[in-house]
Amino acid sequence: MYFTKRYSGSSLALCLLGMLPAMVAPDAPAAGVALSGTVRYTGKVPERRFADNEGRQRPLLLVDGATGGLAYAAVWLRPVAGGAALPEMEAPAQRAPLSIAQIDGEFMPMVAGVVAGQRVSIGNEDVSNHNVHTFAANPENEFNVITPPGSPHERVVEAEPDDTPIRLSCDLHPWMMGWIYVFGHPCFAVTDEKGHFAIEGVPPGTYELVAAQPAGKLRAAGSVEVKAETPVSVAVNFSESGLGGTTPGTVNVEGETADGPAEIAALTAELALLKGMLPDQAHAMQDVGFHFANLWFAGEHGNWPLAAFYLAETRSHLKWAVRIRPIRQTQAGDLDLNSILEAIDGSLLSAVQAAIDAGDRAGFESAYRSAAEGCYACHKASEKPFLRPQIPESPPERIINFDPGAVWPQ
């Protein structure tokens, strides 16, 4: 037996939901206003990419069947220009550690929030070994440790930029997933099994309320005004179309406006119109090919400023292409192009940049070939192996002079 308990079907979801703390939140300031609400999801609940040891495809999201309430959604406030300041946490290092358990092949809770400088304890309550492998924007929060049964790993978590969560994974059991959001204030919460959340002690003022469910890459943001002695109720709504970060959810202050549905319908229609005006991904990739080909000839001529320009254009257009279509459906499941691009940009294209900076032609040629090979790996993962790149034979545009010693025009 791999884990402490065995579950199947809905009983697994009940186990996951049963481990939820009641609307996870930090200690609130003594004075302020209560801000509460519900996060809901409508549509088909997707399955995780990897099956567990019993061949089950566990649900990616935990949604209440009766109400549509979405569990494990992080909700927090952000200051806005001209708005109120958020209170700071006092002595975060003195707070009790946040406890996360590995139970039946799950991180419990799946999503949690802490304040920067607080300790986190991750313990294994199964009978099999796990590990904890984290991925974070802040290198101080990245680690990879084995967690044997009964031997928790504890460490302090540091601030993360732009509210980016720390992602938790277990390399031994790839279906396991978890996230930790790190804040510099106490105005945050995580939804319970009904999708409810509550943030106490919010100072009066105007804020941006953000809600996110990282497993489905769901995110919504909207303005909220908190008035003295007036509790605020908020409704956050996600739909299947928002999976993968394609369409943002909506944030509505309940009772604020009577024409909310009409306004949402108008915004949805406007969004559809704007999407129709965008070029498709194939068109964007043509631009990538143009700049990447010119990059080769700029490097071959030793025109390093021009090579740097074409590399920057290649990176920019790659990001634009992925932004147009961040997820591709393949026979193996959803392919996250954002993650692939991050890996290529942070390694292969960075190596091209380093060769350009050093004026190293041999290093440039080697890095360029490696980058082309990395691009082809993405093509194959997208089930398009026929899109095989090559070293360009001639520049796609003859009007640009690649000679670094050219003197005309002045």
N, C-alpha and C positions, 0 to 999 in steps of 0.2 A: 504494500500500500504506500503510495507516494506521499499522501497528505493526511491530515488529521481526520478529515471527513470526506464523504463522497456525496455529491449532489448531481441531480439531473434535471434538465428542463427548468420549470419555474421555481423549483426548490433552490436551485443555485442562485437565482436572482433574489429570492427571499433571504438567503444567507448574506449576500452582498449588502442588501438594503438593511438587514438587521444589524450590521456592523457600523452603520452610519451614526456618528454623534448627532445629537439634536442641534441642527443648524450651527455648525462649528464656527466659533467666533472667539476673539480674544476678550480679555477683560475690558469692559467699556469705561470711558471716562465717567465721572460722577454726574456731570451735568450735560444736557443736550436733549435731542429729540430722537424718537424711535423711527427708523426707516425699515420697513418690512415689505415683503411681496412674495411673488411666486414666479418661478421659471418653468415654462412649459415647452414641450416638443411635440410636433405633429408630423406624422409620416411613418414610413417603414424604419424600424430599428435595424441598423446594419450589424453584421457579425464581425468579429475580429479577424484579422488576416491569418493568424496562426491558430491551428486547432490545439487543444490541450492533449495531455497524455492518453486520454480516453477517446480521442478523435472528435470531441465536441467543439463546435464553433461557439464560443461564449459571446454574449451580446456586447457590442461596443458601448452602448448607452444603457442606462437603467431608467426606464420610464414607467411611471405609475399607469397601469392600464385603464383605470377609471377616470383619472383627472388629466393625464398627460404631463403631470409634474415630473420634472427632470432632476434626478439626484446628481450629486457631485458636480454641481456647477459653482464656480467661484464667482462671487459678487463683491465689488469694491468701489470705493469712491476715489475720484481724482480731482485735484484742485483745477480751477479754470481761471483765466485772466479776469481780474476784478471780483473774484469770488472769495469765499472764506477759506482760511487756512485749516488744514486737517491737524488734529492734535497729535503729538508725538508720544511714543511709548517710553515710559521711564524704566530704566534698568532692565532691558530685555534679557540680559544674561542671567538675571535672577529668577526669571520665569521658569515654571516647570517645563521640562522637555515635552515637545510634541511626540506622542507615541504612534508609530505606524507598525502594524503587524503584518507578517506574511502568513496568511491563513488560506488553506485549500488552494494554493496557487494564485493568490490575489494579494495585492497591497491594500490594506485596510487602515484608514480610509483611502480610496483611490485618489481623491483630490483633497488637499489640505492647505491651510494658510498659516504662516508664522510671521513674526516680525524679525527684521534683520538683527542678528546677534543672538537669537534664541537657539537653544539646543534642540536637536531632533534625534530621537532614538528609534531605530528600525530593528525589530526583533523577529525571529523565525519561530512560529508556533506550529509548524508542520513537523513531520518526522523525517523528511528528506532535506538535503542541503539546498539552500538558495544562495544567490549572490545579489548584491545591490550595485548596479552600474548606473551612474548618473550622467546626464548630459545637461550642461548649463552654459549660459552666455558668460558667466563669471567663472573663470578657471578654479577659483577657490572652492567652488561648490561641486567640483567634479571629483569623483572617486569611484573605485571599483573594488569591492571587498566581498569575501565569502561570509555568509551569515549562517553558521551551523545552528541546529536547533538549540534554543535556550541561550544563545550568545548574541545579544543585541549589539548593534554598532551605533555609537553615539558621537555626534559632532555638532559644532556650531555652524549655522548657515549664515552666509553673508548676503548683502544686498544684491539684487539682480536688476539690470537695466530694463526700463520700459515695461515693467510688470511681466517680464518673461518668466514662465515657471521653470523650475528644475524638473527634468523628466527622469523618472525612475524606471529601471528595467531589470529583469533577471535574465541573464544570458543562458542559464540552464533551462528556463521555461519561458520561451519567447512571447507567449501570449500575455504574460503579466505586464501590467502598465500602471503607472502612478505619476502624480505630479505634486509639487510643492510650490505654492506661490509665496514670495517673500515681500513683505511690505515694510514701510517706514512709519506706519500709523496703525491704529486699531480699528479703522472703519472698513472692515471686510467680514465676509461670512462665506460659508459653503452650504448649499442647499441640502435639506433632509430628503427622506424617501418620497415625500409628496411634492418636492420642488420648492418648499417654503424656505425663506431666509429672514433673518432679522439682524439689523445693525443698530445697536443702542448708543446713546450718547453722542449723536451727530450735532455739531454746532450749527446754528442757523446760518444759511447762506446758500449759494448756488454751486453745484458740483456737476461733474460728469460721472454718471453711474455706468460701470462696465460689468458685463456678465460674460463668462467664458466657460465652455466645457471642452477641455483640451483633447479628449479622446476623439471627439467628432470634429474638432477644429471649428467649433461654433463660437461666435463672438457677436456681442451687441453692445452698443453704447448710446447713451442719450442724456440729455440735461434734466436735472432734478433740482427743484428749489425747496429748501427746508426752512420752514417758518417756526418761530418760537412757539412752543407748547402745542404744536399741530403735528400729530403723527402723519407720516407719509406712507402711502401704499403704492407699490410699483408692480406692474405686470411686464414680464420679459417673455417674448415668444420667439421660438426657433421653429424652423420647418426642415423637412428633408432636403430642400433645395439649398440650405445653408451648409450642408456637410462639406468638409474640406475647405471651409472659408470662402466659398464661392459667393454666397449672398448673406449679408449681415442680418442678424435678428433685429427685433424692434423692442424699444423700451418706452412704455407708456405709464405716466403717472395716473393712477385710477381716479376718475372723477374730475380730471383737469379739463377735458374737452369732450364735447358731445359728438364731434364729427371725426373721431379717431379712425374708425374703419374707412371712411371716405378718403381721408388724408393718406392712409396707408395704401389704399388702392391707387390713388393718383401717383404716389411715389413709386409704387411697383411698376406702373405703366411707363413712367419716365425712365426708370432703370432699364426696362426692357428695350426702350427706344435707344438709349445710350449704348447698350450692349450691341444692338444691331448696327451701330456706326463704327464699332471697333473692327480692325482687321482680324482675320482668323489666325490661328497659331501657325499654319503653314506659311502665310504671308510674312509673319514676324520672323520665322526661321530662314526665309530667303534673305532677309536683311542680315541675320547672323552669318550666313554663308558668305555674303558679300564682304563684310568687315573681317571675318576670319581669314578669307583668302588674301585680301590686301595686307593683312598682318604678316603673312608669310613673306611676301615680296619686300615689305618694308624691312623686316629682319634680315633677309638675304642680302639686301643692299647696305646693311649697317646703318640704316636711317632710324635711329633709336627713338627720337621724339615722335616720328610718324608711326612707328611700331607701337609706342605707348598709347597713342591716340586710337589706333585701330583695335588694340586690346580692350581699352575702356569702352569703345563702342560695341565690341562683341559681348562684353559682360552686361552692358546695359540692355542690349536687345535680347539676350538670353533671359534676363529677369523679366522683361516685358512679355516674352513668349510664354514663360511659365505662369505669369500673372493672368494671362488670357485663359489658360487651361491648366490649373495646378494639379489636377488629378486625371489620370488616364485609366480607363477600364480595360483590363486585360483578362485573359483566361485564368491567370493565377490570382486575380483580385485587383483591387485598386492600387495603382502605382503613383506614389507621391513624388511628383516631379520637383517640388520645392526642396525636398531632402536631398535628392540626387544632385540638383544644381548647387546646393550649399556645399556638398562634398567636392564636386568638380571645381567650383570657384575657389574654395579654400585650400585646395591642394594643387591640382594640375594647372589651373590658370594662374595661381599665385607663383608657381614655378616659372611660368612664361614671363611674368612680371619681373621676377628676380633676375632672370637672364637678360632682359631688356635693361634693367637698372645697371647691371654689371657690364653691359656692352659685350656680352659673351655670345658670339655667333654659334659656336658648337653647342653650347648649353641651350641656346634658343632653339636650334633645330631639334635637339633631343626632347625638350619640354613641349614644343609644338606637336611633335609626333605623339607624345604621351597624351596630350590634351585631345587630339583627334581620336585616339584609341578610347579614351574615356567617353567621348561623345558617342562613339559607336556602341559602347556598352549600354548607354541609355537607349539608343535606337533599338537594340536587341531586346532590352527589358520592356520596351513599348511595343514589342512584336512587329517591328519594322526592320528586320535585318537586311532588307534590300536597300536601305538608305546607308550605303557604305561610303564614308568619306575617303578622300585621297589627298595627297600633297598637290596643291593647285599647279597647273601647267602654265597658266598665263593669267595676268591680272584681269578681274572682271570689268575694270574701268581703266581706260587708257589715258584719261585726262590728268591723272595724278602722276607727278614725276617722283619716282622713288629714290633718285640720286641725291644723297645728302649734300653733295657739292654743287648742286644746281644753282645758277646765279640769275636765271630769268624765270618769271618776271620779278622785278625789284619792287 
